Amino acid sequence: MLLLSLLFTAILLAPTPGPLFYITMPEPLDPHALLWYAVRMVESRNSEDAINHAEKAYGIAQIRQVKLNEYYRVTGIRYTLKQCLNEEVSREIFYWHCDKWGSYELAAKRWNGSGPMTITYWNKVKKYL
């Protein structure tokens, strides 16, 4: 009882606090966010359900089977092309791809493929960065 009485008295006698300041944690940086946006715009005009039947490319980032095969080989996670119509799946695969390259330019060019057309593709992507 004495301890409770002393605690209550201490609370009553404590000075009232001044303005309170809160320190919040910033949102974590997303190193691939800008490139993800740019590639989505170039590949599908940001359409999650886009399908290019001629190239058999699916989803917002127009993912092809060869990319899924590579992703499965390295990660052990198997997705189907139809699952690439889900933006979260497409982003997971795209971010994994970006982690392998040291720059936006290399990641974008390798996303597109190889050869001289990658320069044209990169120029399109740069417009959205």
Long-range contacts (C-beta under 8 A, 24 or more apart in sequence): 31-98, 32-94, 32-95, 32-98, 32-107, 34-104, 34-129, 35-98, 35-104, 35-107, 35-108, 35-125, 35-129, 36-61, 36-91, 36-94, 36-95, 36-98, 37-128, 38-108, 38-125, 38-126, 38-127, 38-128, 38-129, 39-94, 39-108, 39-111, 39-125, 41-128, 42-121, 42-124, 42-125, 42-128, 48-85, 48-86, 48-87, 48-90, 49-85, 51-85, 56-81, 58-82, 58-84, 58-85, 59-84, 59-85, 59-86, 59-87, 59-89, 59-90, 60-87, 60-90, 61-90, 61-91, 61-93, 61-94, 61-111, 63-90, 63-93, 63-94, 67-93, 67-97, 68-93, 71-96, 71-97, 104-129
